[in-house]
C-alpha cells in the first residue's frame, strides 16, 4: 500500500456504497505514513482486498514527517 497524495478521496461504488480514503495530517512536509486504519481497525499488513473496497467504508492514513 502506498502513500496518499491527497487529503481525501471518495470512491462511489456501483453498489451504491462509498469508500473514503483520508490522509490525517497530510501536508507537503508530512509525506510518510505512520499508521493505517480500515474502518477504525489498525492495519498491520500493507494490503487491502478488492472485496474490502467493494464493501465500502473508510481507509485512514496517519501521516508524519519521518
Secondary structure by P-SEA (a helix, b strand, c coil): ccccccccccccccccbbbbbbbccccccccccccccccccccccccccaaaaaabbbbbbbcccc
